Amino acid sequence: MRGPFTTILLFCIHLLHAQAPGYYIDQLKDNSDKQVITRLAVYDSLEKMDTVELVKKLTGMAKETESSSAKIKARIAALSSRLLFYKLTQGDSLYASRMKDALYKAYELDEEFMIAEYSRWYSEMLNTLKKRDQAVQYGLNALQIQESLGIENFPSFNTFSLVVSEMFFRTKNFEQAIIHYNKALASPAKDSVDPVLYANSLNTLGFAYKSMKRFDSSVLSFMRCMEFSKQQGLEDWFYIASDNRFDPYLELKQYDSCKVIADDLYREAVKTNDPTLLLSGNFLLGRLALRQGDFKKAIGHLLKSEEYSVIIGHKPNSLRGYKDLAECYDSIGQPAIAYEYFRKYKHLQDSIDQVDRGITSNYVLAIANFEREQLVFKKLKTKRERQIRLRNIWIIAVVIGAGLVIWGLNRNRRKAKQSQAEAERQLEGFAADMVNKERQIESLQDELGQQANNSDKAAKVEELSKQMILTEEHWLDFQSLINKTYPGFLLRLKEKAPGITEAELRMAALIKIKLGTRQIAAMQGISTDTVHKTRQRLRQRFGTSTTAELEAIVSSI
């Protein structure tokens, strides 16, 4: 049994070993499906170090792997870039560039786990640098690769999905934001997401719906945010989402709901004498009064909101406020004042439109650059595959050459065995085919026993029973025989069941000659389950629930 001193000594030795560069290098050699989780543990361990110790450790790791494989070097370069990007703020762009180099190397190595991981890291760096139009391309690419590799191998997949969704929102790709938010918020892994991030995502989803003028969905998202925030004790997010319902309610003309929200906010503002709340409360009351046609009341609240904007040094509602004031003054017969506010609104709107055009232009450019880059990677992969293929062809050629020598020595013996085996297979196939046809003919003969008084029809049906409907040519031949045996049957069938499919048509024809499930399956070379399913669709088409009723209907046609 170990004593306390021995235990402490072993722990210290382990700690010293864990802090050695070689320890982390060994962890980075993991090539299993859990390699991302392993590297995350390495990152978390190194990230806790102070900057000086971290730089020293990373330098040591790089030095020890100077003669290592390109894969290990790329992993250390990517890890170093990510760590130093967030530790050394003055080197942000530099380390983002180095991360992209590591991503390129991952593509050259065709390491999908590394590509998925580094695409995410590079996306996060671009997002931090406010280059969201580029960030969202790499982020979406990372998510797609992670999904193909199995999201269970990427512990923070769902969190990153929400981050990418917000990138779409910030780049004004609202439809994509909605799609990715809903997918991420519905994921079974959502319980692992930070509650604040989850609440923020529900709230932003509400804004995305509002931007797309889907106001019912917008209200629903804000209410989901309120419910979740209440469960998690996130009081601020509860009230934020509650107030954000005002605009969609206003567009839906649910003025009573708007009044409750505006009154509650205004009472809280008066109670706390908070200028920001007073600004928002007056603004909401002003907008509501405008919609209800009380223009003088609306002007009073909107001007009050403007006053508080000056006090706090921020005008968050200027665009909407200027337009509403212009409408109010115009409605009460003061066009000169209305014009001034409209001019302010138009000037501000033009500025916003210009920014939006710039965002759209940058986003389109980012897509083009990303696709061009992906094309380069595809060409690189194709070239690598071609090289591997040529190498394999050379190896195969050597193997074939050696095999030909052996084959030449044993050619006669092998040829005799192959001929014998082929003859046996053909004989077995012929025998099996004959047995199968014999069973089908016997079955048909039993079923046609009742038709002895109609020898001509029985003979034609017997001829039908010898056919196998496996190709279009077979079906045309079979169809010809059906038409000869039962003139006009197929035409009447199409008239009674408009839209009948080819498979259902064949099924009805085989039912007509009174074949059972196994015989139908054998005739068409399909499973009995497929026969049952086709027959069920045919029953539905004729509005009958039993096979007997279906057979009676088909027989009467």
C-alpha positions as a printed Julia matrix, in Angstrom:
557×3 Matrix{Float64}:
   0.0     0.0     0.0
   1.37    3.4    -0.97
   1.99    5.95    1.73
   0.96    9.64    1.52
   4.5    10.72    0.6
   4.69    8.19   -2.26
   1.3     9.33   -3.59
   2.32   13.0    -3.53
   5.65   12.19   -5.2
   3.93   10.24   -7.98
   1.45   13.09   -8.48
   4.3    15.63   -8.76
   6.15   13.42  -11.25
   2.95   13.08  -13.3
   2.4    16.84  -13.17
   5.93   17.55  -14.35
   5.54   15.0   -17.12
   2.19   16.48  -18.16
   3.75   19.91  -18.45
   6.58   18.72  -20.68
   6.22   19.56  -24.4
   6.53   15.87  -25.27
   3.37   15.1   -23.29
   1.26   17.41  -25.42
   2.94   16.23  -28.62
   1.98   12.63  -27.79
  -1.65   13.72  -27.33
  -1.62   15.45  -30.72
  -0.62   12.17  -32.4
  -4.1    10.79  -31.81
  -5.6     9.85  -35.2
  -8.8     8.22  -33.94
 -12.32    9.56  -34.41
 -11.92   11.16  -30.97
  -8.87   13.19  -32.02
 -10.78   16.5   -31.84
 -11.79   15.81  -28.24
  -8.18   14.94  -27.41
  -6.91   18.18  -28.98
  -9.59   20.13  -27.12
  -8.2    18.76  -23.85
  -4.7    19.86  -24.91
  -6.0    23.33  -25.8
  -7.84   23.69  -22.48
  -4.71   22.67  -20.57
  -2.41   25.09  -22.41
  -4.95   27.91  -22.38
  -4.78   28.08  -18.58
  -1.08   29.08  -18.71
   0.05   32.68  -18.55
   1.33   34.17  -21.81
   5.05   33.81  -21.07
   4.74   30.17  -20.03
   2.49   29.43  -23.0
   4.9    30.9   -25.56
   7.73   28.94  -24.0
   5.72   25.7   -24.14
   4.66   26.2   -27.74
   8.2    27.05  -28.78
   9.43   23.85  -27.15
   6.77   21.8   -28.93
   7.68   23.3   -32.31
  11.39   22.63  -31.72
  10.83   18.99  -30.71
   8.79   18.32  -33.86
  11.11   19.91  -36.43
  11.76   16.5   -37.97
   8.26   15.11  -37.39
   5.56   14.44  -39.98
   3.73   17.25  -41.78
   0.55   16.24  -39.94
   2.02   16.82  -36.46
   3.59   20.11  -37.56
   0.24   21.31  -38.92
  -1.53   20.37  -35.67
   0.98   22.25  -33.55
   0.84   25.27  -35.89
  -2.96   25.37  -35.72
  -3.0    24.96  -31.95
  -0.38   27.7   -31.51
  -2.25   30.06  -33.83
  -5.51   29.64  -31.97
  -3.97   30.03  -28.51
  -1.88   33.08  -29.39
  -4.73   34.7   -31.36
  -6.67   35.14  -28.14
  -3.66   35.67  -25.86
  -1.8    38.28  -27.94
  -4.43   40.76  -29.12
  -1.9    42.75  -31.17
  -1.24   39.7   -33.33
  -4.81   38.81  -34.17
  -4.58   39.13  -37.93
  -1.17   37.47  -38.03
  -2.34   34.38  -36.17
  -5.56   34.23  -38.19
  -3.38   34.09  -41.3
  -1.3    31.3   -39.77
  -4.49   29.39  -38.96
  -5.5    29.61  -42.6
  -2.07   28.2   -43.55
  -2.73   25.26  -41.2
  -6.12   24.78  -42.83
  -4.47   24.68  -46.26
  -2.03   22.08  -44.99
  -4.94   19.99  -43.67
  -6.45   20.06  -47.16
  -3.12   19.0   -48.68
  -2.96   16.11  -46.23
  -6.63   15.26  -46.92
  -7.29   15.07  -43.17
 -11.03   15.63  -42.81
 -11.08   15.92  -39.01
  -8.39   18.58  -39.17
 -10.2    20.38  -42.01
 -13.44   20.44  -40.0
 -11.7    21.63  -36.84
  -9.48   24.27  -38.45
 -12.34   25.59  -40.59
 -14.21   26.24  -37.38
 -11.24   27.86  -35.66
 -10.55   30.07  -38.66
 -14.23   31.01  -38.87
 -14.25   32.01  -35.2
 -11.15   34.15  -35.72
 -12.7    35.92  -38.72
 -15.86   36.49  -36.71
 -13.82   38.04  -33.91
 -12.19   40.31  -36.5
 -15.73   41.34  -37.67
 -15.19   39.65  -41.04
 -18.48   37.8   -40.77
 -19.1    37.56  -44.5
 -15.99   35.37  -44.77
 -16.46   33.72  -41.38
 -19.86   32.3   -42.23
 -18.48   30.49  -45.31
 -15.82   28.64  -43.33
 -18.23   28.08  -40.45
 -20.86   26.47  -42.65
 -18.2    24.34  -44.33
 -16.99   23.2   -40.89
 -20.51   22.21  -39.82
 -21.14   20.23  -42.99
 -17.91   18.26  -42.62
 -18.54   17.7   -38.91
 -21.99   16.31  -39.66
 -20.54   13.91  -42.24
 -17.93   12.71  -39.73
 -20.44   12.37  -36.88
 -21.34   15.23  -34.54
 -20.67   13.0   -31.54
 -16.98   13.5   -32.33
 -17.31   17.3   -32.01
 -18.34   18.19  -28.44
 -19.38   21.78  -29.13
 -21.08   21.23  -32.48
 -24.41   22.63  -31.35
 -22.87   25.73  -29.78
 -20.98   26.47  -32.97
 -24.15   25.89  -35.01
 -25.77   28.74  -33.08
 -22.71   30.93  -33.67
 -22.88   30.29  -37.43
 -26.62   31.03  -37.37
 -25.9    34.41  -35.81
 -23.25   35.06  -38.48
 -25.96   34.56  -41.1
 -28.15   37.02  -39.24
 -25.39   39.63  -38.96
 -24.7    39.36  -42.69
 -28.45   39.9   -43.3
 -29.0    36.4   -44.67
 -32.15   36.08  -42.62
 -33.62   33.05  -44.38
 -30.4    31.06  -43.84
 -30.27   32.29  -40.25
 -33.79   30.96  -39.66
 -32.97   27.58  -41.2
 -29.8    27.06  -39.17
 -31.23   28.47  -35.94
 -34.2    26.12  -36.08
 -31.97   23.16  -36.84
 -29.59   23.95  -33.97
 -32.32   24.82  -31.46
 -34.12   21.54  -32.2
 -30.99   19.43  -31.77
 -31.02   16.83  -28.95
 -27.65   18.28  -27.88
 -29.18   21.67  -27.07
 -29.01   20.9   -23.33
 -25.22   21.24  -23.51
 -25.45   24.83  -24.8
 -24.85   27.73  -22.43
 -28.31   29.01  -21.33
 -27.43   32.63  -22.12
 -26.38   31.68  -25.67
 -29.56   29.64  -26.07
 -31.76   32.54  -24.9
 -29.89   34.97  -27.14
 -30.39   32.59  -30.1
 -34.15   32.37  -29.53
 -34.29   36.16  -29.32
 -32.24   36.65  -32.49
 -34.39   34.08  -34.29
 -37.36   36.29  -33.44
 -35.64   39.26  -35.1
 -34.82   37.12  -38.16
 -38.48   36.19  -38.54
 -39.45   39.84  -38.12
 -36.97   40.87  -40.84
 -38.66   38.35  -43.17
 -42.08   39.77  -42.18
 -43.11   36.47  -40.62
 -44.6    38.17  -37.6
 -46.5    35.22  -36.11
 -43.29   33.17  -36.03
 -41.45   36.18  -34.62
 -43.85   36.45  -31.68
 -43.59   32.7   -31.08
 -39.78   32.86  -30.94
 -39.8    35.73  -28.46
 -42.3    33.85  -26.29
 -40.12   30.74  -26.41
 -37.24   32.92  -25.25
 -39.39   34.26  -22.39
 -40.4    30.76  -21.31
 -36.83   29.43  -21.48
 -35.45   32.49  -19.63
 -38.03   32.06  -16.9
 -37.07   28.39  -16.46
 -33.37   29.27  -16.34
 -33.76   32.33  -14.11
 -32.51   34.71  -16.82
 -34.59   37.71  -15.8
 -32.94   40.22  -18.17
 -33.54   38.02  -21.21
 -37.15   37.48  -20.13
 -37.87   41.21  -20.22
 -35.83   41.8   -23.38
 -37.8    39.16  -25.28
 -41.06   40.44  -23.77
 -40.43   43.98  -25.06
 -39.29   42.68  -28.46
 -42.77   41.27  -29.07
 -44.06   44.84  -29.52
 -43.11   45.3   -33.2
 -44.57   42.02  -34.51
 -47.71   42.56  -32.42
 -47.97   46.05  -33.93
 -47.68   44.65  -37.47
 -50.32   42.04  -36.63
 -52.57   44.88  -35.33
 -52.8    43.29  -31.9
 -52.89   46.69  -30.24
 -54.1    45.43  -26.85
 -50.99   43.29  -26.53
 -48.87   46.23  -27.64
 -50.44   48.44  -24.98
 -49.71   45.95  -22.2
 -46.03   45.78  -23.22
 -45.65   49.55  -23.64
 -47.48   50.39  -20.38
 -45.44   47.87  -18.37
 -42.19   49.24  -19.77
 -43.23   52.85  -19.2
 -44.28   52.18  -15.58
 -40.94   50.54  -14.87
 -39.16   53.46  -16.53
 -40.99   56.04  -14.39
 -40.43   53.97  -11.27
 -36.66   53.66  -11.82
 -36.24   57.0   -13.63
 -33.94   55.15  -16.05
 -33.35   57.34  -19.17
 -32.88   54.31  -21.41
 -36.16   52.75  -20.27
 -37.91   56.13  -20.55
 -36.61   56.44  -24.1
 -37.96   52.98  -25.04
 -41.24   53.39  -23.15
 -42.08   56.7   -24.82
 -41.07   55.36  -28.2
 -43.38   52.34  -27.94
 -46.29   54.44  -26.69
 -45.71   56.9   -29.53
 -45.74   54.2   -32.19
 -48.9    52.66  -30.72
 -50.68   56.03  -30.62
 -49.74   56.6   -34.28
 -51.24   53.27  -35.32
 -54.42   54.07  -33.39
 -54.73   57.48  -35.06
 -53.97   59.62  -32.0
 -51.34   61.73  -33.76
 -50.88   64.46  -31.11
 -50.33   61.88  -28.38
 -47.91   60.05  -30.68
 -45.94   63.25  -31.31
 -45.67   63.92  -27.57
 -44.23   60.49  -26.8
 -41.94   60.4   -29.86
 -40.47   63.83  -29.06
 -39.98   62.72  -25.45
 -38.14   59.68  -26.74
 -35.89   61.99  -28.78
 -35.12   64.04  -25.66
 -33.96   60.95  -23.77
 -31.85   59.94  -26.81
 -29.93   63.2   -26.34
 -29.53   62.53  -22.61
 -28.04   59.05  -23.08
 -26.05   60.12  -26.17
 -27.49   57.38  -28.35
 -30.36   57.38  -30.86
 -31.37   53.76  -31.36
 -34.82   54.56  -32.78
 -34.04   57.53  -35.03
 -34.91   55.89  -38.36
 -38.32   54.68  -37.26
 -38.9    57.77  -35.1
 -38.21   60.26  -37.91
 -40.58   58.45  -40.24
 -43.32   58.24  -37.6
 -42.98   61.93  -36.72
 -43.16   62.87  -40.4
 -46.37   60.87  -40.72
 -47.85   62.42  -37.56
 -47.14   66.03  -38.53
 -48.39   65.43  -42.04
 -51.61   63.97  -40.63
 -52.3    67.03  -38.43
 -51.68   69.47  -41.28
 -48.12   70.63  -40.6
 -46.32   69.64  -43.82
 -43.28   71.87  -43.26
 -42.33   70.07  -40.03
 -43.29   66.76  -41.6
 -40.9    67.47  -44.48
 -37.98   68.14  -42.1
 -38.47   64.84  -40.35
 -38.96   63.01  -43.62
 -35.72   64.53  -44.92
 -33.89   63.26  -41.81
 -35.48   59.86  -42.25
 -34.54   59.68  -45.93
 -30.95   60.75  -45.25
 -30.57   58.1   -42.55
 -32.3    55.45  -44.67
 -29.99   56.17  -47.61
 -26.98   55.72  -45.32
 -28.34   52.42  -44.03
 -29.12   51.23  -47.57
 -25.57   52.05  -48.61
 -24.2    50.01  -45.7
 -26.55   47.15  -46.57
 -25.41   47.21  -50.18
 -21.83   47.07  -48.97
 -22.65   44.08  -46.75
 -24.36   42.31  -49.64
 -21.5    43.08  -52.0
 -18.9    41.86  -49.5
 -20.9    38.71  -48.85
 -21.17   37.88  -52.55
 -17.44   38.52  -52.94
 -16.72   36.3   -49.93
 -18.77   33.48  -51.49
 -16.9    33.83  -54.78
 -13.5    33.81  -53.04
 -14.47   30.84  -50.89
 -15.75   28.84  -53.87
 -12.59   29.68  -55.8
 -10.54   28.47  -52.87
 -12.57   25.26  -52.63
 -12.01   24.7   -56.34
  -8.25   24.92  -55.75
  -8.59   22.36  -52.95
 -10.62   20.07  -55.21
  -7.98   20.3   -57.92
  -5.32   19.59  -55.32
  -7.26   16.56  -54.14
  -7.77   15.37  -57.73
  -4.06   15.73  -58.41
  -3.21   13.8   -55.25
  -5.7    11.07  -56.14
  -4.2    10.87  -59.63
  -0.74   10.44  -58.17
  -1.99    7.75  -55.81
  -3.82    6.08  -58.69
  -0.67    6.08  -60.84
   1.33    4.65  -57.98
  -1.28    1.96  -57.43
  -1.36    1.2   -61.15
   2.42    0.68  -61.08
   2.11   -1.61  -58.05
  -0.75   -3.47  -59.69
   1.27   -3.82  -62.88
   4.12   -5.42  -60.93
   1.69   -7.73  -59.14
  -0.05   -8.61  -62.41
   3.31   -9.31  -64.05
   4.17  -11.73  -61.29
   0.71  -13.19  -61.43
   0.92  -13.73  -65.17
   3.99  -15.87  -64.69
   2.15  -18.02  -62.17
  -0.97  -17.97  -64.27
   0.99  -19.19  -67.31
   2.24  -22.18  -65.36
  -1.2   -23.16  -64.16
  -3.33  -21.92  -67.08
  -4.6   -25.28  -68.27
  -5.53  -26.47  -64.8
  -7.28  -23.17  -63.96
  -9.08  -23.1   -67.31
 -10.4   -26.61  -66.79
 -11.67  -25.74  -63.31
 -13.3   -22.53  -64.53
 -15.04  -24.36  -67.39
 -16.29  -27.01  -65.01
 -17.51  -24.4   -62.5
 -19.25  -22.4   -65.24
 -20.96  -25.52  -66.58
 -22.15  -26.39  -63.06
 -23.52  -22.87  -62.54
 -25.38  -22.91  -65.84
 -26.81  -26.34  -65.09
 -27.92  -25.27  -61.61
 -29.47  -22.06  -63.0
 -31.28  -23.97  -65.75
 -32.58  -26.54  -63.28
 -33.75  -23.86  -60.84
 -35.49  -21.97  -63.65
 -37.24  -25.1   -64.85
 -38.4   -25.98  -61.32
 -39.71  -22.47  -60.79
 -41.61  -22.4   -64.09
 -43.01  -25.84  -63.44
 -44.38  -24.7   -60.08
 -45.95  -21.64  -61.67
 -47.56  -23.71  -64.46
 -48.94  -26.25  -61.98
 -50.42  -23.45  -59.89
 -52.07  -21.83  -62.92
 -53.43  -25.13  -64.13
 -55.12  -25.7   -60.76
 -56.6   -22.21  -60.77
 -57.85  -22.52  -64.36
 -59.57  -25.84  -63.71
 -62.87  -24.06  -63.53
 -62.47  -22.72  -67.07
 -62.45  -26.07  -68.87
 -65.43  -25.02  -70.95
 -63.4   -22.18  -72.43
 -60.42  -23.95  -73.93
 -59.4   -20.99  -76.12
 -59.14  -18.58  -73.18
 -57.51  -21.23  -70.99
 -54.86  -21.79  -73.64
 -54.07  -18.08  -73.85
 -53.91  -17.78  -70.07
 -51.6   -20.78  -70.02
 -49.41  -19.01  -72.56
 -49.39  -15.95  -70.26
 -48.26  -18.04  -67.33
 -45.07  -18.97  -69.14
 -43.88  -15.39  -69.4
 -41.57  -13.52  -67.03
 -42.3    -9.77  -66.86
 -38.81   -8.56  -65.98
 -38.15   -6.0   -68.75
 -40.13   -3.45  -70.76
 -40.0    -5.82  -73.75
 -41.47   -8.63  -71.64
 -44.23   -6.31  -70.43
 -45.14   -5.26  -73.96
 -45.39   -8.92  -74.98
 -47.46   -9.69  -71.89
 -49.66   -6.64  -72.51
 -50.33   -7.87  -76.04
 -51.44  -11.24  -74.71
 -53.7    -9.58  -72.12
 -55.35   -7.49  -74.8
 -55.92  -10.6   -76.91
 -57.35  -12.57  -74.0
 -59.44   -9.76  -72.46
 -60.09   -7.19  -75.23
 -60.31   -3.62  -73.94
 -59.42   -4.58  -70.36
 -56.43   -2.26  -69.96
 -58.25    0.64  -71.61
 -61.28    0.24  -69.32
 -58.96   -0.04  -66.34
 -57.33    3.31  -67.15
 -60.75    4.93  -67.57
 -62.02    3.65  -64.21
 -58.8     4.57  -62.39
 -57.35    7.8   -63.87
 -53.69    8.28  -63.02
 -53.07    4.58  -62.4
 -49.35    3.85  -62.37
 -47.51    1.34  -64.55
 -46.83   -0.9   -61.56
 -50.51   -0.84  -60.54
 -51.54   -1.58  -64.14
 -49.34   -4.66  -64.17
 -50.69   -5.74  -60.79
 -54.28   -5.48  -62.02
 -53.45   -7.5   -65.13
 -51.89  -10.29  -63.04
 -54.88  -10.25  -60.67
 -57.1   -10.54  -63.75
 -55.56  -13.89  -64.64
 -56.04  -14.94  -61.02
 -52.42  -15.19  -59.91
 -51.61  -15.3   -56.22
 -49.03  -13.24  -54.32
 -46.13  -15.65  -54.8
 -46.87  -16.13  -58.49
 -47.06  -12.38  -59.07
 -43.78  -11.89  -57.28
 -42.13  -14.61  -59.36
 -43.56  -13.28  -62.61
 -42.11   -9.78  -61.99
 -38.98  -10.73  -60.14
 -39.99   -8.75  -57.05
 -40.58   -9.49  -53.36
 -43.94  -10.46  -51.9
 -43.75   -7.33  -49.7
 -43.62   -5.21  -52.87
 -46.63   -7.11  -54.2
 -48.57   -6.39  -50.99
 -47.72   -2.69  -51.11
 -48.71   -2.32  -54.78
 -51.95   -4.21  -54.17
 -52.7    -1.94  -51.2
 -52.27    1.17  -53.38
 -54.58   -0.41  -55.96
 -57.21   -1.04  -53.27
 -56.97    2.59  -52.21
 -57.4     3.72  -55.81
 -60.65    1.69  -56.14
 -61.82    2.61  -52.63
 -61.98   -0.94  -51.31
 -60.5    -2.39  -48.13
 -60.15   -6.1   -48.92
 -58.3    -8.12  -51.53
 -61.43  -10.13  -52.32
 -63.35   -6.97  -53.21
 -60.44   -5.78  -55.35
 -60.33   -9.09  -57.24
 -64.07   -8.9   -57.83
 -63.78   -5.37  -59.22
 -60.88   -6.26  -61.5
 -62.69   -9.41  -62.72
 -65.75   -7.34  -63.65
 -63.81   -4.86  -65.76
